[in-house]
Amino acid sequence: MDSNKSFNQQCYDLLVQIPKGKVVTYGDIAHALGTKAYQAVGNAMAANPNPITVPCHRVIKGNGEIGNYALGINKKIELLQSEDIEIYNNKVVDFKACRFIFPARLV
């Protein structure tokens, strides 16, 4: 983790790397930051001051469920579907194919 930036900002820096049509989990972000603070990642997403330009709608639960969103679950589903991500019963269909993998951290 970059000690010069807040935890939230480090999360947001990762979010902007996720391409349209891809999703990550809260755990993916935590692991990319070298931590297991999944709940803190969720808190960062909830505090995102720019939820559209910093695409926290692309962060879902580890089981493929949509999870919460500051602008509401329906808006999150709408945004994901607009990026050609198929949703069924509040879960991402073919989650593995839609999952973005962050590049390995350089130690």
C-alpha positions in Angstrom: 0.0 0.0 0.0 1.1 3.6 -0.7 1.4 5.2 2.7 1.2 8.6 1.1 -2.5 8.1 0.0 -5.5 7.2 2.1 -6.9 3.7 2.0 -9.9 5.0 0.2 -7.9 6.8 -2.5 -5.8 3.6 -3.1 -9.1 1.7 -3.6 -10.3 4.4 -6.1 -7.0 4.3 -7.9 -7.6 0.6 -8.5 -11.2 1.1 -9.6 -10.3 3.3 -12.5 -8.2 0.4 -13.9 -11.2 -1.9 -14.3 -12.3 -1.8 -17.9 -16.0 -1.5 -18.9 -17.6 -4.9 -19.0 -15.5 -6.3 -16.2 -16.0 -6.7 -12.5 -13.9 -7.4 -9.4 -14.7 -8.4 -5.9 -14.1 -6.5 -2.6 -11.5 -9.2 -1.9 -9.8 -8.6 -5.2 -9.2 -5.0 -4.3 -8.1 -5.8 -0.8 -5.6 -8.4 -2.1 -4.3 -5.9 -4.7 -3.6 -3.6 -1.8 -1.8 -6.3 0.2 -4.5 -6.6 2.9 -7.5 -8.7 3.9 -9.6 -5.6 4.8 -12.6 -6.6 2.7 -15.0 -4.6 4.8 -12.8 -1.5 4.7 -13.0 -1.8 0.9 -16.8 -1.9 1.1 -16.7 1.2 3.3 -14.5 2.9 0.7 -16.9 2.1 -2.0 -19.8 3.5 0.1 -17.8 6.7 0.6 -16.9 7.1 -3.1 -17.5 10.8 -3.9 -17.6 10.1 -7.7 -19.5 6.8 -8.0 -19.9 7.0 -11.8 -16.5 8.2 -12.9 -14.7 6.1 -10.3 -16.7 2.9 -11.2 -17.5 1.3 -7.8 -20.5 -0.3 -9.6 -18.0 -2.8 -11.0 -17.2 -4.2 -7.5 -19.3 -7.2 -6.5 -19.4 -9.9 -3.8 -17.1 -12.9 -4.0 -20.0 -15.2 -4.8 -21.0 -13.1 -7.8 -23.9 -11.3 -6.1 -24.3 -7.6 -6.9 -23.9 -6.2 -3.4 -24.8 -2.7 -2.3 -24.4 0.6 -4.2 -24.6 4.2 -3.0 -27.1 5.0 -5.8 -29.2 1.9 -5.2 -29.0 -1.7 -6.4 -31.2 -1.0 -9.4 -28.9 1.7 -10.6 -25.9 -0.7 -10.2 -27.6 -3.4 -12.2 -28.5 -0.8 -14.9 -24.9 0.4 -15.1 -23.5 -3.2 -15.3 -26.1 -4.2 -18.0 -25.1 -1.1 -20.0 -21.6 -2.5 -20.0 -23.0 -5.8 -21.4 -22.7 -7.7 -18.1 -25.6 -10.1 -17.8 -27.4 -10.1 -14.4 -29.8 -12.8 -13.2 -31.4 -12.9 -9.7 -29.0 -10.2 -8.6 -25.9 -12.2 -9.6 -23.4 -11.7 -12.4 -23.9 -14.4 -15.0 -20.7 -16.1 -16.0 -18.8 -14.3 -13.3 -15.5 -15.9 -14.1 -15.6 -14.6 -17.7 -16.4 -11.1 -16.5 -13.8 -10.9 -13.7 -10.9 -8.5 -14.1 -7.6 -9.6 -12.6 -5.3 -6.9 -11.3 -1.7 -7.3 -12.4 0.5 -8.9 -9.8 1.8 -6.6 -7.2 5.5 -5.7 -7.5 7.2 -6.2 -4.1 
